[in-house]
Amino acid sequence: MLLGVVDVVELLLCPVTAGGGTAVHPDGLSPDLRLVRGRRFDNGMVLIRYDIARPRLVG
């Protein structure tokens, strides 16, 4: 992501409480995400897809 070679981010979200969690993108990077698709499953999980318009460095 820092090099600007990622253009799609797809995440499968599992709704559980397990602590702090894992960061989705690197520290100092605030990508311009556009939601393309979202799908909710019966078990509560959600699949989401974002296109990255253009990454921006923060700070």
Secondary structure, DSSP 4 states (H G I P E B T S, - for coil): -TTS---EEEEEE-----SS---SS-TTB---EEEEEEEE-TTS-EEEEEEES---B--
